[in-house]
Amino acid sequence: MKTKLTNLLMAGALALGTASAVQAQDQGLLDTIIERDSLLCTGHNGSYLGFAEVDGAGEWQGFDIEFCKALATAILGSPDKLQVIPVSWAQRFPAIQSGDIDVIIKVTGWTMTRDTELGLQYSRTYFIGPFYVMSKTELEAKGISDLEGGVFCVNAGTTVERVLTDYMETNGIDYEPLAFEKGEELRAAFYAGRCDAIAGFGPFLSATRVNAENPDDFEILGDVLALEPEGIVVKQGEDDLLDVINWMVSALLMAEENGVTQANVVEMKANPPTASVGRLLGSTPGVGARLGLSDDWAYNVIKTVGNYGEIYDRTVGEGSRYQLPRGLNNLWNNGGLLYPLVLD
């Protein structure tokens, strides 16, 4: 009888353990982040100027870092819950596949291969990036075709290599690529004259020029290689986390569209000018429960980092040393392509 009771107890324990294992296996990453009480987000293995760099006080800053802070605030209520994990361009995909990071916010182009073959999911576009070529002013190049036969520096492990190859093949221009893993190495090689031109993301080229000893020695050519939609990346199947990310991006855009800023968000929450702003800031209940968050998640985000325009301005725009024009990254009603979703 004792043996039979022992067996029953063991079977019950085994069943309970199996159920717990299944439950843990079924738990989404959003729940894991909340339980862990920290968000693991991408930095850079060096400096990607304007987007992910370390300031003089040893603190991470930049456009992408602000979105990491916004996401940590949306989910966990504070940017202090963010852990920035430095990874290279090539490491970002293995890192998210292995679980070393939760999310990639690292101006990552939305391509079909990445979307369908790497087990990844993309958010809505949060930045639209043009690709250009910058050459030495002394070469007096009017366009890329004037640099035929030259050496072009590019970042290894990025879409820049493919975009440049496609453009050169399409236009029948011969060139020699020279790839570097780190942005610092690439810039040093370009400044030292190891290449005639550098192909890259518009913001990266602007930052590279600004940081040169004599910026007038370099010129960004007018030819556009391609436009690339940049998305925030999670593992395939993490739909709950992706929902939060999409609505976080939308909240930042909606705040800008409605004039909600870091400075006035407290007043706006207390006296929302419209019903939609009331829903956005949690004055009207409901927007949090749908995402598994508190109703004031968007209010906390805007109070912490401001709206989309404020983030852009202080990191890469007119309020920064990089002075990058908004261009296509303006709101739809200001000549750009970005717009918020409908918050009903």
C-alpha positions in Angstrom: 0.0 0.0 0.0 2.9 2.3 0.9 4.5 1.6 -2.5 1.3 2.3 -4.3 0.9 5.6 -2.5 4.5 6.5 -3.2 4.0 5.8 -6.9 0.9 7.9 -7.0 2.7 10.8 -5.3 5.7 10.4 -7.7 3.4 10.3 -10.7 1.6 13.4 -9.5 4.8 15.3 -9.0 6.0 14.2 -12.4 2.8 15.4 -14.0 3.1 18.7 -12.1 6.7 19.1 -13.2 5.8 18.4 -16.8 2.9 20.9 -16.7 5.3 23.5 -15.2 7.9 22.8 -17.9 5.2 23.1 -20.7 4.0 26.3 -19.1 7.5 27.7 -19.0 8.1 26.7 -22.6 4.9 28.3 -23.7 5.6 31.6 -21.8 6.2 34.4 -24.2 9.3 36.7 -24.2 7.2 39.6 -23.0 6.3 37.7 -19.8 9.9 36.6 -19.4 11.1 40.3 -19.6 8.5 41.3 -17.0 9.6 38.5 -14.7 13.3 39.2 -15.2 12.5 42.9 -14.6 15.0 44.0 -17.3 15.2 44.4 -21.1 18.2 43.2 -23.1 18.6 45.6 -26.0 21.3 46.1 -28.6 24.1 48.5 -28.4 27.1 48.6 -30.7 30.6 47.2 -30.4 32.2 50.6 -30.7 30.2 53.7 -31.7 27.6 54.0 -34.4 27.5 57.7 -34.2 24.1 59.3 -33.6 22.5 56.0 -33.0 24.4 54.1 -30.4 27.5 55.6 -28.7 28.9 56.1 -25.3 29.3 59.7 -24.0 32.0 61.2 -21.9 30.4 60.0 -18.7 30.3 56.4 -20.0 26.5 56.4 -20.7 24.9 55.0 -23.8 23.1 57.5 -26.0 21.7 57.9 -29.5 18.6 57.4 -31.5 18.4 53.6 -31.2 19.3 53.8 -27.5 16.4 56.2 -26.9 14.0 53.6 -28.5 15.6 50.9 -26.2 14.8 53.2 -23.2 11.3 53.8 -24.5 10.6 50.1 -24.8 12.0 49.4 -21.3 9.8 52.1 -19.9 6.7 50.9 -21.7 7.2 47.3 -20.4 8.8 47.8 -17.0 8.0 51.4 -16.1 11.6 52.8 -16.1 14.6 53.3 -18.5 16.8 52.1 -15.6 15.5 48.5 -16.3 17.4 48.6 -19.7 20.5 46.5 -20.2 22.4 47.6 -23.3 24.3 44.6 -24.8 27.1 45.6 -27.3 27.0 43.5 -30.4 28.4 43.9 -33.9 26.3 44.1 -37.1 27.1 40.4 -37.8 26.4 39.3 -34.2 23.0 40.9 -33.8 21.1 38.0 -35.5 22.9 35.1 -33.7 22.5 37.0 -30.5 18.7 37.3 -30.7 18.4 33.7 -32.0 20.3 32.4 -28.9 18.4 34.6 -26.5 21.4 36.8 -25.5 19.3 39.8 -26.4 15.5 40.3 -26.4 15.2 42.8 -29.2 17.3 44.3 -32.0 17.0 48.1 -32.2 19.9 48.8 -34.4 18.8 50.5 -37.7 18.2 47.0 -39.1 16.9 46.9 -42.7 13.8 45.0 -43.4 14.8 42.4 -46.1 13.0 39.3 -47.3 15.8 37.0 -46.4 16.0 38.2 -42.8 12.2 38.2 -42.5 11.7 34.7 -43.9 14.9 32.7 -43.3 16.3 33.8 -40.0 13.3 33.2 -37.7 12.7 36.9 -37.2 9.8 39.3 -37.1 10.0 43.0 -37.9 8.0 45.9 -36.4 6.6 48.7 -38.5 9.2 51.1 -39.9 10.6 53.4 -37.2 13.3 55.0 -39.5 13.7 55.4 -43.2 17.3 55.3 -44.3 18.8 56.4 -47.6 22.2 55.0 -48.8 24.7 57.4 -50.3 28.4 57.5 -51.3 30.9 60.0 -49.8 34.1 60.7 -51.6 37.2 62.8 -51.2 36.5 66.4 -52.4 39.8 66.5 -54.2 38.6 63.8 -56.6 36.0 66.3 -57.8 33.4 63.5 -58.4 30.0 64.8 -59.5 28.5 61.3 -59.2 29.3 57.7 -58.4 30.2 56.9 -62.0 33.1 59.4 -61.7 34.7 57.0 -59.1 34.9 54.0 -61.4 37.8 51.7 -60.6 38.1 53.2 -57.1 38.2 51.5 -53.7 34.9 51.7 -51.7 34.9 51.2 -47.9 31.8 49.5 -46.5 30.6 48.0 -43.2 30.8 44.2 -43.1 27.7 42.3 -42.2 25.3 45.0 -43.3 22.9 45.6 -46.3 25.3 48.3 -47.5 27.4 45.6 -49.2 24.5 44.2 -51.1 23.0 47.7 -52.0 26.4 48.9 -53.3 26.9 45.7 -55.3 23.4 45.9 -56.9 23.9 49.6 -57.8 27.3 49.1 -59.3 26.3 46.0 -61.3 23.1 47.7 -62.6 25.0 50.8 -63.7 28.1 48.9 -65.0 30.6 50.6 -62.7 33.7 48.7 -61.7 35.0 49.1 -58.1 36.9 47.4 -55.4 35.1 46.9 -52.1 37.0 47.0 -48.8 34.9 45.8 -45.8 35.4 46.5 -42.1 33.6 45.0 -39.1 33.8 48.1 -36.9 32.7 51.6 -37.8 35.8 53.1 -36.1 38.1 50.9 -38.4 36.1 52.0 -41.5 36.3 55.7 -40.7 40.0 55.5 -39.8 40.7 53.7 -43.2 38.7 56.4 -45.1 40.4 59.3 -43.3 43.8 57.7 -43.9 43.1 57.5 -47.7 42.9 53.7 -47.9 39.7 54.1 -50.0 38.5 56.7 -52.5 34.9 56.6 -51.2 32.7 55.2 -48.5 29.3 53.8 -49.1 26.8 53.8 -46.3 23.7 54.8 -44.5 23.1 58.6 -44.8 23.3 59.3 -41.1 26.5 57.3 -40.7 28.1 59.3 -43.6 27.0 62.6 -42.1 28.5 61.6 -38.7 31.7 60.5 -40.4 32.1 63.8 -42.2 31.3 65.8 -39.1 34.0 64.0 -37.1 36.7 64.4 -39.7 39.6 66.8 -38.9 38.5 68.9 -41.9 34.9 68.1 -43.0 35.4 70.0 -46.2 37.8 67.4 -47.4 34.8 65.1 -48.0 31.6 65.4 -49.9 28.4 63.3 -49.9 27.4 62.7 -53.5 23.8 63.3 -54.6 23.2 59.8 -56.0 20.9 57.7 -53.9 21.9 54.0 -53.9 18.6 52.9 -52.3 16.1 53.6 -49.5 15.8 51.1 -46.7 13.0 50.7 -44.1 14.5 50.1 -40.7 12.5 48.0 -38.3 12.7 46.7 -34.7 13.4 42.9 -34.7 12.2 40.1 -32.4 12.2 36.4 -32.8 9.4 34.8 -34.8 6.4 34.0 -32.7 6.9 36.7 -30.1 3.6 38.4 -31.2 2.8 39.9 -27.7 6.2 41.7 -27.6 5.9 42.8 -31.2 2.4 44.3 -30.4 4.0 46.4 -27.6 6.8 47.6 -29.9 4.4 48.6 -32.8 2.2 50.6 -30.4 5.2 52.1 -28.7 6.4 53.5 -32.1 2.9 54.6 -32.9 2.5 56.3 -29.5 5.7 58.3 -30.1 4.4 59.4 -33.5 0.9 60.1 -32.2 2.3 62.3 -29.4 4.2 64.4 -31.9 1.2 64.7 -34.2 -0.9 65.9 -31.3 1.7 68.2 -29.7 2.2 66.1 -26.6 5.8 66.6 -25.4 8.0 65.7 -22.6 7.4 69.1 -21.1 3.6 69.2 -21.3 2.7 65.5 -20.9 1.7 65.8 -17.2 -0.7 68.6 -18.1 -2.0 66.7 -21.1 -2.8 63.7 -19.1 -4.6 65.7 -16.5 -6.6 67.7 -19.2 -6.5 65.7 -22.5 -7.4 67.9 -25.4 -9.1 65.1 -27.3 -10.5 61.6 -26.5 -7.7 59.9 -28.4 -5.0 61.8 -26.4 -6.8 60.7 -23.3 -6.6 57.1 -24.4 -3.0 57.5 -25.4 -2.0 58.8 -22.0 -4.1 56.5 -19.9 -6.6 59.1 -18.7 -9.2 56.9 -20.2 -8.6 53.2 -19.1 -8.1 50.3 -21.5 -5.0 50.8 -23.7 -2.8 49.0 -21.2 -4.8 45.8 -20.6 -4.9 45.0 -24.3 -1.1 44.8 -24.3 -0.6 43.3 -20.8 0.8 46.7 -19.6 -0.4 49.4 -17.2 -2.7 52.1 -18.7 -0.1 54.8 -18.3 2.6 53.0 -20.2 2.6 55.5 -23.1 2.5 58.4 -20.6 5.6 57.0 -18.9 7.4 56.7 -22.2 6.7 60.2 -23.3 7.6 61.6 -19.9 10.9 59.7 -20.1 12.0 60.2 -23.7 9.6 62.7 -25.3 7.9 62.2 -28.6 9.4 61.0 -31.9 10.4 64.4 -33.0 12.1 65.2 -29.7 14.1 62.0 -29.8 15.1 62.7 -33.4 16.1 66.3 -32.8 18.4 65.7 -29.8 20.1 62.5 -31.1 20.7 63.1 -34.8 18.7 66.2 -35.8 19.0 69.9 -35.4 19.6 69.7 -31.7 22.5 67.4 -32.1 26.0 67.8 -33.5 25.0 65.8 -36.6 22.4 68.2 -37.9 20.7 65.5 -40.0 17.5 66.8 -41.7 14.3 64.9 -40.9 13.4 64.5 -44.6 11.3 61.4 -45.2 11.4 60.7 -41.4 9.0 63.6 -40.9 5.3 63.0 -40.1 3.0 62.5 -43.0 1.5 66.0 -42.6 5.0 67.6 -42.8 6.3 66.1 -46.0 7.4 62.8 -44.5 6.4 59.1 -44.6 5.8 58.4 -40.9 2.3 58.2 -39.4 0.7 56.8 -36.2 -1.8 53.9 -36.1 -5.4 54.5 -35.1 -5.8 54.3 -31.3 -9.5 53.4 -30.8 
